[in-house]
């Protein structure tokens, strides 16, 4: 139990660091588009600790991360939180669907869910006009999800060797 | 490294591309030069701008600040007045086609271009034989 809690805390810390790094990177041409590096920690939590841990890492990272970056309770926070939560849930479901998905597919599904959830919240917070960004935001899920997925596959494979507990898929 | 793509991975990737194309077709329907821009702040329409007339428009914001919009040559942009931290809205630059939009998330401003039916019909007296 302590072991599990420690790993969970470690993954939240990694996620926070990635969240802060990502916020410091120059903005991409599509507003709101992110590489989703912090999602890497969610993905690894999913493999090593399971679905609930993954959702926990995503939500806690989003709340604490926005406090660090300074967007807590701003519109960007609600977009980040909804994106993180929905994508963690979708990734957990697709991971459980079994070997038809590799981690890249899991991550792609998560990235798509993330961007769709953000878009939905943005429509509510800002107005229907943000739909003009929908095609760009959706297509951006492809490189973002692929990068996170490949990194996740590499890292989790090595982690499950040193931290037994996941199935190493 | 056993990083092999599985069938579901490809399905998800194709779904993303498909969705993006659908979204593009929907949002850029009638993507010719628009003649009107709608300015929304916090979900409320605060101005409807005629793009055929060069103009400078000030839009009051929540914090007492003002966003400046410039209309010139059928295009519109948000001028850089340091109204938000990342300046994504000013970096978006000019927009002119219907379906295009400038979004300033911190101030919750949306400027989007719409093609109004009334404005387009004055090119034709009537359309027949469709």
Interface residues (C-beta under 8 A of the other chain):
Chain A: X27 X29 X31 X32 X74 X75 X76 X94 X97 X99 X100 X101 X102 X104 X105 X108 X109 X112 X122 X125 X126 X127 X129 X130 X131 X132 X133 X134 X135 X136 X138 X139 X141 X142 X145 X146 X150 X153 X154 X157
Chain B: X1 X2 X3 X4 X5 X6 X7 X8 X9 X10 X11 X12 X13 X15 X16 X17 X19 X20 X21 X23 X24 X26 X27 X28 X38 X40 X42 X43 X86 X88 X91 X92 X99 X100 X101 X103 X105 X106 X108 X110 X111 X112
